Amino acid sequence: MSAIPLLRRAIDTRAVEHLIDRTIAEGRLAGAVVLAVYRGQPLFAKAAGVADRERDVPMQQDTLFRLASVSKPLVTATAMALVGRGALELDQPIHRWLAEFRPRLADGRTPDITLRQLLTHTAGLGYRFLEEDTEGPFARAGVSDGMDDSAIDLKENLRRIASVPLLFEPGTSWRYSIAVDVVGGLIEAATGMALPEAVRQLIATPIGIVDTDFHAVDATRLAQPYVLDNEGLRLLREGDVVTPFEGAVGIMYSPARATTPSAFPSGGAGMVGTAPDMLRFLEALRQEKHPGLSPMLIAEMARNQVGQNGPPDAPGFGFGLGFSVLRDAEVAQTPEAAGTWRWGGAYGHSWFVDVARQLTVVAFTNTLYEGMSGRFVSELRDVIYAAIDAERAS
């Protein structure tokens, strides 16, 4: 795929470029691809650093990355396209399609779970990597978070997930979870297609996405993953366990999974893709120009569905369908406008869409967790807004 062309604009983005170069020079990132569109026109595009430090391969705009949770909005959009076609319903119990997926509460009751609850992380599910120790319920059940080298298939993983008691009555609280993997199984049941084919047909192909899928066909284009820890910036090893949050057991990583076609398609963490593809997808949503998603469906995705029960580590943010939604910019201490969509990925990615300001930014890096939740994420946000505000003030 060719690089996104830059247009001549009055906005001075040299500070953005300097920030990226400085962060790489300081050893906080190995490499990055940062793309921004403002008012429908390219604002910034830069590939910097290395995709593979050991082989001295420079980062390119079309470098492939392991997406981790960047998969979630893509799979969510696939489910919403099926809602638009009447093949799924947001507020009907999912056992209508997945008859065997009936997890119980701790008291033995079997509540109904809806697609809306799955997509908003209010279904009562959890994540193995967020458990407090290695003997948590998901670990004992052998649940795969979709990022390890597990040899089970999706159906078996759903069976294991359903065997674990729910953390709370669906719809009463918020907990980041493996729910989008369940949505993947729901999509397969509703369509009769494998999840990768459903995502391609309903979301990717209609808008010209060609490089994003559930495994890398051309492994030579795939960025090596790195981790910043007490050893410095080092290559992420097969089987490494790295925690993104204090008190959580951490994610078991299998970088090899991205080149293993037999690995089950994890809707919440299993895709690979490029920054230009993600930018194209987000802009299609922002401009309401995706042929498979009506403006009403996109508005439903973009609406805060959970009140104040959003991510506990992101004050001021609620959650829509597939990504967080900014409720209160002052509480969040951000220049973003209320209603901004945002999420990231554990291999080192962040992205946001400020609908009010008509700004879309995709920042894919190959360094966890600096590129997902480190200082670079807020620094990049702030320097982009500063550049835009300076242009408006001039």
LINBELTA-V171198 format. One record per residue. N is the residue number from 1. SS is DSSP state (h for helix, s for strand, l for the rest). Layout:
BEGIN
N SS
N SS
END
This chain:
BEGIN
1 l
2 l
3 l
4 l
5 l
6 l
7 l
8 l
9 l
10 l
11 l
12 l
13 l
14 h
15 h
16 h
17 h
18 h
19 h
20 h
21 h
22 h
23 h
24 h
25 h
26 l
27 l
28 l
29 l
30 l
31 s
32 s
33 s
34 s
35 s
36 s
37 s
38 s
39 l
40 l
41 s
42 s
43 s
44 s
45 s
46 s
47 s
48 s
49 s
50 s
51 s
52 s
53 l
54 l
55 l
56 l
57 s
58 s
59 l
60 l
61 l
62 l
63 l
64 s
65 s
66 s
67 l
68 h
69 h
70 h
71 h
72 h
73 h
74 h
75 h
76 h
77 h
78 h
79 h
80 h
81 h
82 h
83 h
84 h
85 h
86 l
87 l
88 l
89 l
90 l
91 l
92 l
93 s
94 h
95 h
96 h
97 l
98 l
99 l
100 l
101 l
102 l
103 l
104 l
105 l
106 l
107 l
108 l
109 l
110 l
111 l
112 l
113 l
114 s
115 h
116 h
117 h
118 h
119 h
120 l
121 l
122 l
123 l
124 l
125 l
126 l
127 l
128 h
129 h
130 h
131 l
132 l
133 l
134 l
135 l
136 l
137 h
138 h
139 h
140 h
141 h
142 l
143 l
144 l
145 l
146 l
147 l
148 l
149 l
150 l
151 l
152 l
153 l
154 h
155 h
156 h
157 h
158 h
159 h
160 h
161 h
162 h
163 l
164 l
165 l
166 l
167 l
168 l
169 l
170 l
171 l
172 l
173 l
174 l
175 l
176 l
177 l
178 l
179 h
180 h
181 h
182 h
183 h
184 h
185 h
186 h
187 h
188 h
189 h
190 h
191 h
192 l
193 l
194 l
195 h
196 h
197 h
198 h
199 h
200 h
201 h
202 h
203 h
204 h
205 h
206 h
207 h
208 l
209 l
210 l
211 l
212 l
213 s
214 l
215 l
216 l
217 l
218 l
219 h
220 h
221 h
222 s
223 l
224 l
225 l
226 s
227 s
228 s
229 s
230 l
231 l
232 s
233 s
234 s
235 s
236 l
237 l
238 l
239 l
240 l
241 s
242 s
243 l
244 l
245 l
246 l
247 l
248 l
249 l
250 l
251 s
252 s
253 l
254 l
255 h
256 h
257 h
258 h
259 h
260 l
261 l
262 l
263 l
264 l
265 l
266 l
267 l
268 l
269 l
270 l
271 l
272 s
273 s
274 l
275 h
276 h
277 h
278 h
279 h
280 h
281 h
282 h
283 h
284 h
285 h
286 h
287 l
288 l
289 l
290 l
291 l
292 l
293 l
294 l
295 h
296 h
297 h
298 h
299 h
300 h
301 h
302 l
303 l
304 l
305 l
306 l
307 l
308 l
309 l
310 l
311 l
312 l
313 l
314 l
315 l
316 l
317 s
318 s
319 s
320 l
321 l
322 l
323 l
324 s
325 s
326 s
327 l
328 l
329 h
330 h
331 h
332 h
333 l
334 l
335 l
336 l
337 l
338 l
339 l
340 l
341 s
342 s
343 s
344 s
345 s
346 l
347 l
348 l
349 s
350 s
351 s
352 s
353 s
354 s
355 l
356 l
357 l
358 l
359 s
360 s
361 s
362 s
363 s
364 s
365 s
366 l
367 s
368 s
369 l
370 h
371 h
372 h
373 h
374 l
375 h
376 h
377 h
378 h
379 h
380 h
381 h
382 h
383 h
384 h
385 h
386 h
387 h
388 h
389 h
390 h
391 h
392 h
393 h
394 l
END
